[in-house]
Amino acid sequence: MKQLQALSLLQNLYTGVIWVAEDLTIQWVNSQTEQLLSVSKSRLLGLSILDLLMPTTTISQTKTVTPDNLTAHSSKLSADSQEQLAESNSCLQTSRDKLEIQFHNAKEFLQPFIEYSRHIKGITQPIYVHYSVTPMNQEGKSYYLVEIWQGDRQSRLDKEQRLQEQHDVSREMLRSVAHEVKNPLAGIRGAAQLLIKQTQHSPEHTDNNENTVLVDAKKLTTYASIVISETDRLTKLIEQLLGSNQLPEWQSVNIHEPLEHILLLIQSQYPQVTIKRDYDLSLPEITADKNQLIQVFLNLANNACEALLEQDTALLATDYQPQLTLITRIEHQYTIGAQHHRQVIRVSIQDNGAGIADDLIERIFFPLVTGRANGTGLGLALVQEIIHRHEGVIEVSSQPGDTQFNVYLPLQLSSQQP
């Protein structure tokens, strides 16, 4: 009873915890282990921990041969081939024996051990992890406490934090520059308006006297109008750099409502693009600003469609069809920044285009960085700002035929949690 109570305390840890009996069979796992290995608890119980932690480097280089299939194929295999297969099986067994000896020595000397950066077999697929093994004694019996965490988790968090810091610095610099530029633009626009008024009341002169100033009111009005229109364009650009001062309108939102709203616009604007939905309709509602989410998803979908249609069709397959896919899922035990969430919603906007250049993808969310000919480089920077305002995170992965922007949003904002 006490053991079960102690194990229940481990249920909410960020890392996977596996309770292993002396015979190396798995007796209990926490929910994070299920999430990490993508299998249910019932499937893990009773398995040997050795099978789970076997290195994939060994497995991938070997082919298990049983006496039955070796006999069945012995007539077709040369002596050298049979010798190589026997050696492979021996190598596999040796790796398993070494791992078993590590567990035995840990129990014998009460000495924990840690393995870093291991590609292990897992259950459904290989996985890159770190793990530690600690021998335990409970009520006169020997056990092992195995703690396992994903190898790329910390690097992902570090990268996310680094990018956020860079984004904050660049945004602060742009805000400072924008404020400095905005005031002179207002003065320029005012002067141009006064110039137009002046020319409207000034008659044209055709005197041959060299000291007479010739005034062409029509031309001056045209030039002044150009100054005003260009000033307005720059002012609008600067307002985008400064961002909106409007406070978010928090409300309960079904994530599929803003997605369906933007799809109506996308379908009419880009009829050449095939739209595919892959929704989990059981997702709970989240606390968000619906209009700002529409702005985020519309920007991402527009970018994807424009990238699809800007591609050189000569480089694509003859049967190529531009496709945009929207995916919604629930993710368990997910960390955003320093905040750990039991559940978050993932919205993926995926396209089958040529992908984002490697030298651009690390800077894609920076202001004024764009890979499109007519892009300003402000859309994704604004998207990132809105997502951070929602205490979420956005990530991008890209390769030819599969570019995916993943938006992770908590179900409830930390400031509104009880």
C-alpha positions in Angstrom: 0.0 0.0 0.0 2.8 2.4 1.0 4.6 1.5 -2.2 1.6 2.4 -4.4 1.2 5.7 -2.5 4.8 6.5 -3.1 4.5 5.6 -6.8 1.4 7.8 -7.2 3.5 10.8 -6.2 5.6 10.2 -9.3 2.6 10.4 -11.6 3.0 14.1 -12.2 6.7 14.3 -12.9 7.9 15.8 -16.2 10.0 12.7 -16.9 9.0 9.1 -17.5 9.3 6.9 -14.4 9.3 3.0 -14.6 9.2 0.8 -11.6 11.0 -2.5 -12.3 11.0 -5.7 -10.3 14.2 -7.7 -9.4 13.6 -10.0 -12.4 13.7 -6.9 -14.6 10.0 -7.0 -15.5 8.1 -3.7 -15.6 5.7 -3.3 -12.7 4.4 0.3 -13.0 4.9 3.4 -15.2 3.7 6.9 -14.9 1.6 8.8 -17.5 4.7 10.6 -18.9 6.2 7.2 -19.8 3.1 6.3 -21.8 3.3 9.6 -23.6 7.0 9.3 -24.3 6.8 5.8 -25.7 3.4 6.3 -27.4 1.9 3.1 -25.8 -0.6 2.4 -23.0 0.4 1.3 -19.5 -1.3 -2.1 -20.0 1.0 -2.9 -22.9 4.2 -2.1 -20.9 3.4 -4.0 -17.7 5.2 -7.4 -17.6 7.7 -6.6 -20.4 11.4 -6.9 -19.7 13.1 -3.5 -19.2 16.0 -5.0 -21.2 13.9 -5.2 -24.4 12.8 -1.6 -24.0 16.3 -0.2 -23.5 18.1 -2.2 -26.1 20.2 0.1 -28.3 19.0 0.4 -31.8 22.5 0.6 -33.2 22.9 -3.0 -32.3 19.5 -4.0 -33.5 19.8 -2.3 -36.9 23.0 -4.1 -37.6 21.7 -7.5 -36.8 19.1 -9.9 -38.0 17.7 -12.3 -35.5 17.8 -15.9 -36.6 16.0 -18.7 -34.7 16.9 -22.4 -35.1 13.7 -22.9 -37.1 14.3 -20.2 -39.8 18.0 -21.0 -39.8 17.2 -24.6 -40.7 14.6 -23.6 -43.3 17.1 -21.5 -45.1 20.3 -23.4 -44.4 20.2 -25.0 -47.9 20.1 -21.6 -49.5 22.8 -20.0 -47.3 26.5 -20.4 -47.8 28.7 -21.3 -44.9 30.0 -17.7 -44.7 26.4 -16.3 -44.6 25.4 -18.7 -41.8 28.5 -17.7 -39.9 27.7 -14.0 -40.3 24.2 -14.5 -39.1 25.4 -16.5 -36.1 27.8 -13.7 -35.3 25.0 -11.1 -35.5 22.8 -13.0 -33.1 25.8 -13.4 -30.8 26.4 -9.6 -30.9 22.7 -9.0 -30.1 22.8 -11.3 -27.1 26.1 -9.7 -26.0 24.5 -6.3 -25.9 21.6 -7.6 -23.9 23.9 -9.4 -21.5 25.9 -6.2 -21.0 22.8 -4.3 -20.1 21.6 -7.0 -17.7 25.1 -6.9 -16.0 24.7 -3.2 -15.5 21.4 -3.7 -13.7 22.9 -6.5 -11.7 25.9 -4.4 -10.6 23.7 -1.5 -9.7 21.7 -3.8 -7.3 24.8 -5.5 -6.0 26.7 -2.3 -5.1 23.7 0.0 -4.7 25.2 2.2 -7.3 22.9 4.1 -9.8 24.0 4.6 -13.4 23.0 7.0 -16.1 23.1 6.6 -19.9 23.0 9.8 -22.0 22.1 10.2 -25.7 20.9 6.6 -26.4 18.9 5.4 -29.4 16.8 2.7 -27.7 14.4 0.1 -29.2 11.3 1.5 -27.5 8.0 -0.3 -28.2 6.4 1.1 -31.3 9.5 2.8 -32.7 13.1 3.7 -31.8 13.5 6.8 -29.6 16.4 9.0 -28.6 16.6 9.3 -24.8 18.6 9.7 -21.7 17.8 7.4 -18.8 19.0 6.7 -15.2 18.7 3.5 -13.2 18.5 3.6 -9.4 18.4 0.4 -7.3 15.8 0.4 -4.5 14.9 -1.8 -1.5 11.3 -1.9 -0.4 10.1 -4.3 2.3 13.0 -6.6 1.9 12.7 -6.8 -1.9 14.9 -5.3 -4.6 13.5 -3.0 -7.3 14.8 -0.5 -9.8 13.6 3.0 -10.4 14.2 3.9 -14.1 13.8 7.5 -15.0 13.7 8.2 -18.7 13.4 11.5 -20.6 13.5 12.4 -24.3 17.0 13.4 -25.6 15.8 16.3 -27.7 13.5 17.8 -25.1 16.0 20.0 -23.4 17.5 21.1 -26.7 14.1 22.0 -27.9 13.4 24.1 -24.8 16.8 25.8 -25.1 16.3 26.6 -28.7 12.8 27.9 -28.0 14.2 30.2 -25.2 17.0 31.4 -27.4 14.8 32.3 -30.3 12.4 34.1 -28.0 15.2 36.1 -26.5 16.4 37.0 -30.0 12.9 37.9 -31.0 12.4 40.2 -28.0 15.7 42.0 -28.7 14.9 42.5 -32.4 11.4 43.6 -31.6 12.7 46.2 -29.1 15.2 47.5 -31.6 12.5 47.8 -34.3 10.1 49.6 -31.9 12.8 52.1 -31.0 13.6 52.8 -34.7 9.9 52.9 -35.6 9.1 55.5 -32.9 12.0 57.7 -34.2 10.8 57.4 -37.8 7.1 57.9 -37.1 7.3 61.5 -35.9 9.2 62.9 -38.9 6.7 61.1 -41.2 3.8 63.0 -39.6 5.7 66.2 -40.3 6.4 65.3 -43.9 2.7 64.5 -44.5 1.5 67.7 -42.9 4.0 69.7 -45.0 2.7 68.0 -48.2 -0.9 68.8 -47.3 0.0 72.5 -46.8 1.8 72.5 -50.1 -1.3 71.2 -51.9 -3.4 73.9 -50.3 -0.8 76.6 -51.3 -0.8 75.4 -55.0 -4.6 75.5 -55.1 -4.5 79.2 -54.4 -1.4 80.1 -56.5 -2.0 81.2 -60.1 0.3 80.0 -62.8 2.8 82.6 -64.1 4.0 82.8 -67.7 6.1 86.0 -67.3 9.4 86.0 -69.2 11.0 87.9 -66.4 13.9 85.8 -65.0 13.0 86.7 -61.4 9.5 85.3 -61.8 8.9 81.9 -60.2 6.9 79.6 -62.5 4.3 77.5 -60.6 2.6 74.5 -62.2 -0.1 73.8 -59.6 -1.2 70.5 -61.2 2.3 69.0 -61.2 3.0 70.2 -57.6 -0.3 68.7 -56.5 0.7 65.4 -58.1 4.1 65.4 -56.4 2.6 66.3 -53.1 0.0 63.5 -53.4 2.8 61.0 -54.0 4.6 62.2 -50.9 1.4 61.7 -48.9 0.6 58.2 -50.2 4.2 57.0 -49.7 4.2 58.5 -46.2 0.9 56.7 -45.4 2.4 53.5 -46.7 5.5 53.9 -44.4 3.3 54.8 -41.5 1.2 51.6 -41.9 4.4 49.6 -42.1 5.7 51.2 -38.9 2.4 50.5 -37.1 2.8 46.9 -38.0 6.3 47.0 -36.5 5.0 48.6 -33.3 2.2 46.0 -33.0 -1.4 46.5 -31.7 -2.0 48.2 -28.4 -5.5 46.6 -28.2 -6.0 44.3 -25.3 -7.0 40.7 -26.1 -10.7 39.8 -25.7 -10.4 36.5 -23.8 -13.2 34.0 -24.3 -13.8 30.3 -24.6 -13.1 29.2 -28.2 -13.6 26.0 -30.1 -10.3 25.9 -32.1 -12.1 24.8 -35.2 -14.2 28.0 -35.4 -11.4 30.3 -36.5 -10.0 27.5 -38.7 -13.2 27.1 -40.6 -13.5 30.9 -40.9 -10.2 31.3 -42.6 -10.8 28.2 -44.8 -13.8 30.0 -46.4 -11.5 32.8 -47.3 -8.7 30.5 -48.5 -11.0 28.4 -50.7 -12.3 31.5 -52.6 -8.9 33.2 -52.9 -6.9 30.1 -53.9 -9.2 27.7 -55.9 -6.1 25.9 -57.3 -5.1 24.6 -53.9 -6.7 21.5 -52.5 -7.9 21.8 -48.9 -7.7 18.8 -46.6 -9.0 18.7 -43.0 -7.7 16.3 -40.4 -9.6 17.4 -37.2 -10.0 15.9 -33.8 -13.5 17.1 -33.1 -13.3 16.0 -29.4 -10.9 18.7 -28.5 -11.9 20.9 -25.5 -12.4 24.6 -25.8 -9.5 27.0 -25.0 -9.2 30.5 -23.6 -8.2 32.8 -26.4 -8.9 35.9 -28.5 -10.8 34.5 -31.4 -10.1 37.4 -33.8 -6.3 37.2 -33.0 -6.4 33.4 -33.7 -8.1 34.1 -37.0 -5.2 36.6 -37.8 -2.6 33.9 -37.0 -4.1 31.1 -39.0 -5.1 33.2 -41.9 -1.5 34.5 -42.1 0.0 31.0 -42.0 -2.5 29.6 -44.5 -2.0 32.6 -46.9 1.8 32.2 -46.7 1.5 28.4 -47.5 -0.8 29.0 -50.4 1.2 31.8 -51.9 4.4 29.7 -51.5 2.6 26.8 -53.3 1.6 28.9 -56.2 4.9 30.8 -56.6 6.8 27.6 -57.2 8.4 26.7 -60.5 6.1 24.1 -61.9 8.9 22.8 -64.2 10.6 21.5 -61.1 7.6 19.6 -59.8 6.1 16.3 -60.8 3.7 16.3 -63.7 0.8 15.1 -61.4 1.6 17.6 -58.7 -1.4 19.1 -57.0 -0.8 21.9 -54.4 -2.4 20.9 -51.1 -3.0 22.6 -47.8 -3.7 20.4 -44.8 -5.1 21.6 -41.4 -4.6 19.2 -38.5 -5.8 19.5 -34.9 -4.6 17.2 -32.0 -4.3 17.1 -28.3 -0.7 16.8 -26.9 -0.2 15.4 -23.3 2.5 16.5 -20.8 3.9 19.3 -22.9 6.3 22.0 -21.7 6.1 25.6 -23.1 8.9 27.7 -21.8 9.0 27.1 -18.1 5.3 26.1 -17.9 4.4 22.4 -17.9 0.9 21.6 -19.2 -1.0 18.3 -18.8 -2.6 19.0 -22.1 -2.2 21.5 -25.0 -3.8 21.8 -28.4 -1.7 21.5 -31.5 -2.8 23.1 -34.7 -0.7 22.1 -37.7 -0.8 23.9 -41.1 1.0 21.8 -43.6 1.7 22.2 -47.3 3.3 19.9 -49.9 5.4 22.6 -51.5 9.2 22.8 -52.2 9.9 23.8 -48.5 11.8 26.6 -46.8 15.5 27.1 -47.5 17.9 25.9 -44.8 19.5 29.3 -44.4 16.1 31.0 -43.9 14.3 28.6 -41.5 16.2 29.6 -38.4 15.4 33.3 -39.0 11.9 32.9 -40.4 10.1 34.5 -37.4 12.4 37.5 -37.3 10.9 40.8 -38.4 11.7 41.9 -42.0 12.9 38.3 -42.9 11.0 36.7 -45.8 11.5 34.2 -48.5 8.8 35.5 -50.8 9.4 38.0 -53.5 6.5 40.3 -52.4 6.7 39.6 -48.7 7.4 42.2 -46.0 8.7 39.8 -43.4 6.2 41.1 -40.8 3.5 38.5 -40.9 5.3 35.7 -39.1 6.8 38.1 -36.5 3.3 39.2 -35.7 2.1 35.6 -35.6 4.8 34.7 -33.1 3.9 37.7 -30.9 0.2 36.8 -30.8 1.0 33.2 -30.0 3.3 34.2 -27.1 0.5 36.5 -25.9 -1.6 33.3 -25.7 1.2 31.6 -23.7 1.8 29.3 -26.6 4.6 28.5 -29.0 5.0 28.1 -32.7 7.5 25.8 -34.4 8.3 25.1 -38.0 9.8 22.0 -39.8 10.4 21.9 -43.5 11.6 19.5 -46.2 10.7 19.2 -49.9 7.1 18.1 -50.0 6.3 18.7 -46.3 6.4 22.1 -44.6 4.6 22.3 -41.3 3.9 25.1 -38.9 2.8 23.7 -35.5 1.0 26.0 -33.1 0.8 24.8 -29.5 -1.8 26.5 -27.2 -2.6 25.8 -23.6 -6.2 25.0 -22.7 -6.3 27.8 -20.1 -4.0 30.8 -19.5 -1.9 30.6 -16.4 -3.1 34.0 -15.2 -6.7 32.7 -15.3 -6.1 29.3 -13.7 -7.5 28.9 -10.2 
